[in-house]
Amino acid sequence: MCSAAADLLSSPIAIAHLGPPGTYAEAAALGYVQQFIAPDQKRAQLCPYPSIAQALQAAADGSVDLALIPVENAIQGSVTTTLDTLWQLDTLHVQQAVELAIAHVLLSHGATLDHLKTVYSHPQALGQCQRWLKETLPQVQLIPTASTTEALGDLAQDPASGAIASARAGQLHNVPTLATNISDHPGNCTRFWIVRRDAPKTVGDFTSIAFTVPNVPGALLKPLQILSDRGLNLCRLESRPTRRSFGEYLFFVDWEGGLDSTASQDALEELRCHTEVCKVFGSYTVTPVDLPQHLPQ
């Protein structure tokens, strides 16, 4: 799946991300490479995959060195596909996190907004622009796609259709911009995890784990009490279905600080005594990245 997404970045480090070229995941990957890999005189090759799950699987089976995948958006919250897939894969751990500012535009070959009947995009992007869409284009049909760029190649055949994507995606696919600044909130950004098969890191500003508990009253209280007693500040608690039976859930938890602290080590040791399965994704820092200014088109 690897392609020369950017000539300035060739092998040997292969980075899987949600494609095709022009996605925000690619932009985050380019920013990550420029900020953390290129300064070390290393090289990288971007490998676009049709889905988040496939990008993660490629990292898990060794087809690539690492995967950069979205985990949370400031407006829409967690990317559940990422969480569900990481729970199923036992070999991947978070090494680092980056945040990318998201600036959606509406792309179309149509002459005006009034003529649009259909708008395509990834469900996250549609959700991040839902108020603008309701107020500006209440008549359009919204169709979710696997990525923000998936539908761009078909827009030329239908001037009554549009897509929400990045300005760079419009440039890459030669689709004009009909509207800019369409996100519902100006501070829209997405956090991406860089994951690979290395052991979990223990140093960082945040730690992420996930666990299941017995399906009995009060089962979640004990793990939360363990974290509270050690002064660990939770910054995320989210449930997802286990897919074993209706009403059973697993829990994703983030707290501030790394696993190298005594409080984190003691908490994790006791958590394993009060959970069915406890998976440690690792500790990591979060760094803002920008799309490089000079890129091949």
C-alpha positions in Angstrom: 0.0 0.0 0.0 3.0 2.4 0.4 3.2 5.2 -2.1 5.4 8.2 -2.7 3.0 10.6 -1.0 5.8 13.0 -0.6 9.1 12.7 -2.5 10.9 14.4 0.3 10.0 11.5 2.6 11.2 8.2 1.0 11.8 4.9 2.9 12.8 3.2 5.2 10.3 4.2 7.9 6.9 3.2 6.6 3.9 5.1 8.2 0.4 3.8 7.7 -2.5 6.3 7.8 -6.0 6.8 6.5 -5.9 7.7 2.8 -6.1 8.6 0.0 -3.8 11.6 -0.3 -5.3 14.8 1.0 -6.8 13.5 4.2 -6.2 15.1 7.5 -4.4 12.0 8.6 -1.9 12.4 5.8 -1.5 16.1 6.8 -0.8 15.0 10.4 1.7 12.3 9.2 3.5 14.9 7.0 3.7 17.2 10.0 4.9 14.4 12.3 7.6 13.4 9.8 8.8 17.0 9.4 8.9 17.7 13.1 10.2 14.4 14.5 11.8 12.3 11.8 13.3 14.6 9.1 15.4 16.6 11.7 17.2 13.3 12.6 18.1 12.9 8.9 15.9 9.8 8.7 13.5 9.1 5.9 9.9 8.0 5.8 7.4 6.7 3.4 3.7 7.4 3.8 1.4 4.5 3.3 -2.3 5.3 2.8 -4.9 2.7 3.6 -8.6 2.7 2.9 -9.7 2.5 6.5 -8.4 3.1 10.0 -8.7 -0.6 10.9 -6.5 -1.6 7.9 -3.9 1.0 8.8 -3.7 -0.4 12.3 -3.6 -4.0 11.1 -0.7 -3.1 8.8 1.3 -1.9 11.8 0.2 -5.0 13.8 1.4 -7.5 11.2 4.6 -5.7 10.4 3.7 -4.4 6.9 4.6 -0.9 8.1 6.8 0.4 10.9 4.1 2.4 12.6 0.6 3.8 12.1 -0.7 7.3 12.7 -4.4 7.2 13.4 -7.0 9.7 14.7 -8.2 9.0 18.3 -10.2 12.1 19.3 -11.6 15.2 17.9 -12.3 18.4 19.9 -15.9 18.6 18.6 -17.0 15.0 17.9 -15.1 13.2 20.6 -13.5 9.8 20.3 -12.9 8.0 17.1 -14.6 4.7 18.0 -13.1 2.7 15.2 -9.7 3.4 16.5 -10.6 2.4 20.1 -12.4 -0.8 19.0 -9.6 -1.9 16.7 -6.8 -1.2 19.3 -8.7 -3.3 21.9 -8.7 -6.2 19.5 -5.0 -5.9 18.6 -2.7 -6.9 21.4 0.6 -5.9 19.9 0.2 -2.1 19.3 1.1 0.6 21.8 1.1 4.3 21.7 4.5 5.9 21.3 3.5 9.6 20.9 0.5 11.8 20.1 0.2 14.8 17.8 -2.6 17.4 17.3 -3.6 19.0 14.0 -5.8 22.0 13.6 -8.7 21.1 11.3 -10.0 23.6 8.7 -12.8 22.2 6.7 -13.9 23.6 3.3 -16.7 22.6 1.0 -15.5 21.4 -2.4 -17.6 21.2 -5.5 -17.6 21.7 -9.3 -21.0 23.4 -8.9 -21.5 27.1 -9.5 -23.2 28.0 -6.2 -24.3 26.5 -2.9 -27.9 26.7 -3.9 -27.5 24.1 -6.6 -26.0 21.4 -4.3 -28.2 18.3 -3.5 -25.6 16.0 -2.0 -22.6 16.4 0.3 -20.1 13.6 1.0 -17.5 13.3 3.7 -16.3 11.2 6.6 -18.8 10.9 9.5 -16.5 12.8 11.8 -16.2 15.8 9.3 -20.0 15.8 8.7 -20.5 15.9 12.5 -18.0 18.7 12.9 -19.9 20.9 10.4 -23.5 19.8 11.2 -24.6 23.2 12.4 -23.2 25.0 9.3 -24.8 22.4 7.1 -28.2 22.7 8.8 -28.2 26.5 8.5 -26.6 26.9 5.1 -27.6 23.7 3.2 -30.7 22.4 4.9 -31.8 20.8 1.6 -28.8 18.6 0.9 -28.5 14.9 1.5 -25.5 14.0 3.7 -23.6 10.8 2.7 -20.9 9.4 4.9 -17.7 8.1 3.3 -14.6 6.2 4.5 -12.5 9.3 4.3 -12.8 13.0 3.6 -11.3 12.5 0.2 -13.0 9.4 -1.0 -15.7 11.1 -3.1 -13.5 13.8 -4.6 -12.7 11.9 -7.8 -16.4 11.6 -8.7 -17.5 15.2 -8.1 -16.6 16.3 -11.7 -19.4 14.1 -13.1 -22.0 15.7 -10.7 -22.0 19.4 -10.2 -24.9 19.1 -7.8 -22.7 17.2 -5.3 -20.0 18.5 -2.9 -17.6 17.2 -0.3 -16.2 18.4 3.0 -12.4 18.1 3.1 -9.3 20.1 3.4 -8.2 22.9 1.1 -5.1 20.8 0.1 -7.4 17.9 -0.8 -9.2 20.2 -3.3 -5.9 21.3 -4.8 -4.7 17.7 -5.1 -7.9 16.5 -6.8 -8.6 19.8 -8.8 -11.9 20.5 -7.1 -12.8 24.2 -6.5 -13.7 25.5 -3.1 -17.2 26.8 -2.6 -17.1 27.7 1.1 -14.4 28.0 3.7 -14.3 28.0 7.6 -17.3 25.7 7.8 -16.4 24.0 11.1 -19.0 24.6 13.8 -16.2 25.7 16.3 -13.1 27.7 15.4 -10.9 25.6 17.7 -11.5 22.4 15.9 -8.5 20.0 16.1 -7.9 16.2 16.0 -5.5 14.2 18.2 -3.6 11.4 16.4 -1.8 8.5 18.1 1.4 7.1 16.7 1.3 3.4 17.4 3.8 0.5 16.8 4.7 -2.9 18.1 7.2 -1.6 20.6 6.6 -2.1 24.3 4.4 0.5 26.0 6.3 3.7 26.9 6.3 4.7 30.5 7.3 8.4 30.2 4.9 11.0 29.1 2.2 13.6 30.0 -0.6 11.1 29.6 -1.3 7.4 30.1 -4.0 5.4 28.3 -5.3 2.0 29.3 -8.5 0.0 28.8 -10.1 -2.7 30.9 -13.2 -4.9 31.4 -14.9 -5.6 34.7 -17.4 -8.2 35.8 -21.0 -7.4 34.9 -22.1 -6.9 38.5 -23.3 -3.8 40.5 -20.4 -1.5 41.5 -17.8 -3.2 39.4 -16.6 0.0 37.9 -16.4 1.9 41.2 -13.3 0.0 42.5 -11.0 0.8 39.5 -12.0 4.5 39.7 -11.5 4.5 43.4 -8.0 3.1 42.9 -7.0 5.9 40.6 -8.6 8.5 42.9 -6.8 7.3 46.0 -3.5 7.7 44.3 -4.2 11.3 43.1 -4.3 10.4 39.4 -6.3 13.0 37.5 -8.6 11.3 34.9 -8.9 13.2 31.6 -11.0 10.6 29.8 -13.4 7.8 30.8 -15.3 6.2 28.0 -17.3 2.9 27.6 -17.5 0.8 24.5 -19.5 -2.5 24.0 -17.5 -5.6 24.5 -19.4 -7.3 21.6 -19.7 -10.4 23.8 -23.3 -9.8 24.9 -25.7 -6.9 25.2 -25.0 -4.7 28.3 -21.4 -5.6 28.7 -18.8 -2.9 28.3 -15.1 -2.2 28.3 -13.7 1.1 29.5 -11.0 3.4 28.1 -9.3 5.5 30.7 -6.7 8.3 30.3 -4.9 10.0 33.2 -2.4 12.7 33.5 1.2 11.6 34.1 3.4 8.7 32.9 3.6 5.1 34.1 7.0 5.8 35.5 5.5 7.5 38.6 5.0 5.5 41.8 1.4 6.4 41.8 0.8 5.1 38.3 2.7 1.9 39.0 0.9 1.1 42.2 -2.5 1.9 40.6 -1.9 -0.3 37.6 -0.8 -3.2 39.8 -4.0 -3.0 41.9 -6.2 -2.4 38.8 -5.1 -5.8 37.5 -6.5 -7.4 40.6 -9.9 -5.8 40.1 -10.4 -6.1 36.3 -11.0 -9.0 34.0 -8.7 -7.8 31.3 -6.5 -4.7 31.6 -4.6 -3.5 28.5 -1.9 -0.8 28.7 -1.5 1.3 25.6 1.3 3.4 27.1 2.4 6.9 28.1 3.0 9.7 25.7 3.3 13.4 25.1 1.0 15.4 22.9 2.6 17.9 20.4 0.9 20.2 17.9 2.0 19.8 14.3 1.4 21.8 11.1 1.2 20.7 7.5 4.6 21.5 5.9 4.5 24.6 3.7 6.3 23.2 0.7 4.9 20.0 -0.6 4.8 18.3 -4.0 1.4 18.6 -5.7 
